[in-house]
Amino acid sequence: MVFRFNIEYKTVYGENLVLNLNMDNEEVHNSLGTTDGLHWSCDLDVTPKTKNITYYYSVERDGVCIQEGMAGGEASAECDSRACQ
């Protein structure tokens, strides 16, 4: 199952957005991509066994977090081998 994360956030040259996730108590960090420095996105392939995802966005410059805890949320999925409910 693929989740697509999108956020509109204006950055300056050298800044990158990071998607910080907790998936069933496992921390995962994914960089988002952009073509214009405003619209950022990331696709995340999640196994059907994953039940809970919480996430937030952060801004990094030169690999250092400069802002944390931006708009995020929680997603829950109940899935089996046939389809998500």
QUIPEVEN-V232832 format. One record per pair of residues at least 12 apart in sequence whose ideal C-beta (glycine too) atoms are under 10 Angstrom apart, sorted by the first residue. I is the first residue (numbers start at 0). J is the second residue. D is the distance in Angstrom with one decimal. If there is no record, write none. Layout:
BEGIN
I&J&D ; I&J&D
END
This chain:
BEGIN
0&43&9.3 ; 0&44&7.5 ; 0&45&5.2 ; 0&46&7.8 ; 0&47&6.3 ; 0&49&8.1 ; 0&76&6.9 ; 0&78&6.4 ; 0&82&9.5 ; 0&83&6.4 ; 1&42&5.5 ; 1&43&6.8 ; 1&44&5.5 ; 1&45&7.3 ; 2&18&9.8 ; 2&20&9.4 ; 2&41&8.8 ; 2&42&7.3 ; 2&43&4.8 ; 2&44&8.2 ; 2&45&5.9 ; 2&49&9.6 ; 2&52&7.5 ; 2&54&9.3 ; 2&74&7.0 ; 2&76&8.8 ; 3&40&6.5 ; 3&41&7.5 ; 3&42&5.3 ; 3&43&7.8 ; 4&16&9.6 ; 4&18&5.5 ; 4&20&9.0 ; 4&29&8.3 ; 4&31&7.1 ; 4&39&8.3 ; 4&40&6.5 ; 4&41&4.8 ; 4&42&7.8 ; 4&43&6.7 ; 4&54&7.3 ; 4&56&8.3 ; 4&71&9.6 ; 4&72&9.9 ; 4&74&9.8 ; 5&31&8.7 ; 5&38&7.2 ; 5&39&7.1 ; 5&40&4.8 ; 5&41&8.2 ; 6&18&8.5 ; 6&31&7.2 ; 6&33&9.7 ; 6&37&9.7 ; 6&38&8.1 ; 6&39&5.2 ; 6&40&7.8 ; 6&41&9.0 ; 6&56&5.8 ; 6&69&7.9 ; 6&70&6.9 ; 6&71&9.5 ; 7&37&6.0 ; 7&38&5.7 ; 7&39&7.6 ; 8&31&9.0 ; 8&33&9.0 ; 8&36&9.0 ; 8&37&7.1 ; 8&38&8.6 ; 8&39&6.1 ; 8&56&7.3 ; 8&58&7.8 ; 8&66&9.8 ; 8&69&7.3 ; 8&70&8.6 ; 9&35&9.8 ; 9&36&6.9 ; 9&37&5.5 ; 9&38&10.0 ; 10&33&7.6 ; 10&35&9.9 ; 10&36&5.2 ; 10&37&7.7 ; 10&39&8.1 ; 10&58&6.8 ; 10&59&9.9 ; 10&60&9.0 ; 11&36&7.7 ; 11&58&9.7 ; 11&60&8.5 ; 12&36&7.7 ; 12&60&9.6 ; 13&59&9.4 ; 13&60&5.4 ; 13&61&6.8 ; 14&33&9.9 ; 14&36&8.2 ; 14&58&5.5 ; 14&59&7.0 ; 14&60&5.1 ; 14&61&9.3 ; 14&65&7.5 ; 14&66&8.9 ; 15&30&5.9 ; 15&31&7.4 ; 15&32&9.2 ; 15&33&8.4 ; 15&39&8.7 ; 15&57&9.4 ; 15&58&7.3 ; 15&59&5.0 ; 15&60&7.6 ; 15&61&9.4 ; 15&62&8.9 ; 16&29&9.8 ; 16&30&7.4 ; 16&31&4.4 ; 16&32&9.0 ; 16&33&7.5 ; 16&36&9.9 ; 16&39&4.7 ; 16&40&9.5 ; 16&41&8.4 ; 16&56&5.6 ; 16&57&7.4 ; 16&58&6.1 ; 16&59&7.8 ; 16&66&9.7 ; 16&69&8.4 ; 17&29&6.9 ; 17&30&5.7 ; 17&31&6.9 ; 17&39&9.7 ; 17&41&9.1 ; 17&55&9.4 ; 17&56&6.8 ; 17&57&4.9 ; 17&58&7.6 ; 17&59&5.6 ; 17&64&7.7 ; 17&67&9.2 ; 17&69&10.0 ; 18&30&7.7 ; 18&31&5.8 ; 18&39&8.8 ; 18&40&9.5 ; 18&41&5.1 ; 18&43&7.4 ; 18&54&6.1 ; 18&55&8.2 ; 18&56&6.1 ; 18&57&8.5 ; 18&71&8.8 ; 19&53&9.2 ; 19&54&6.3 ; 19&55&5.4 ; 19&56&7.1 ; 19&57&5.8 ; 19&64&9.3 ; 19&67&7.9 ; 19&68&9.0 ; 19&69&9.7 ; 19&71&7.9 ; 20&41&9.9 ; 20&43&7.4 ; 20&45&9.3 ; 20&49&9.9 ; 20&52&5.9 ; 20&53&7.1 ; 20&54&4.6 ; 20&55&8.5 ; 20&71&9.1 ; 20&74&9.6 ; 21&51&8.0 ; 21&52&7.1 ; 21&53&4.8 ; 21&54&7.4 ; 21&55&9.3 ; 21&73&9.4 ; 22&43&8.8 ; 22&45&6.9 ; 22&46&8.9 ; 22&48&9.9 ; 22&49&5.2 ; 22&50&8.8 ; 22&51&7.3 ; 22&52&5.1 ; 22&53&8.4 ; 22&54&8.8 ; 22&74&9.6 ; 23&45&9.9 ; 23&46&9.5 ; 23&48&7.9 ; 23&49&5.7 ; 23&50&5.9 ; 23&51&5.9 ; 23&52&8.0 ; 24&51&8.5 ; 24&53&9.9 ; 25&49&9.0 ; 27&43&8.0 ; 27&45&9.8 ; 27&52&9.2 ; 27&54&9.0 ; 28&57&8.6 ; 28&59&9.6 ; 29&41&5.2 ; 29&42&9.0 ; 29&43&6.4 ; 29&54&9.5 ; 30&59&8.3 ; 31&56&7.7 ; 39&56&8.2 ; 41&56&9.7 ; 45&74&9.1 ; 45&76&7.4 ; 45&78&8.8 ; 46&78&8.7 ; 47&76&8.0 ; 47&77&9.6 ; 47&78&4.1 ; 47&79&6.9 ; 47&80&6.8 ; 47&81&9.6 ; 47&82&9.6 ; 47&83&7.9 ; 48&76&9.8 ; 48&78&7.9 ; 49&74&9.4 ; 49&75&9.5 ; 49&76&6.6 ; 49&78&7.9 ; 50&75&6.6 ; 50&76&6.7 ; 50&77&7.3 ; 50&78&8.5 ; 51&73&7.2 ; 51&74&7.7 ; 51&75&5.4 ; 51&76&8.1 ; 52&72&8.9 ; 52&73&7.0 ; 52&74&4.6 ; 52&75&7.4 ; 52&76&7.7 ; 53&71&7.1 ; 53&72&7.4 ; 53&73&4.8 ; 53&74&7.9 ; 53&75&9.6 ; 54&70&9.5 ; 54&71&4.8 ; 54&72&6.5 ; 54&73&7.7 ; 54&74&7.7 ; 55&67&7.3 ; 55&68&5.4 ; 55&69&6.3 ; 55&70&7.3 ; 55&71&3.3 ; 55&72&8.3 ; 56&68&8.3 ; 56&69&4.3 ; 56&70&6.3 ; 56&71&6.3 ; 57&69&6.7 ; 57&71&9.6
END
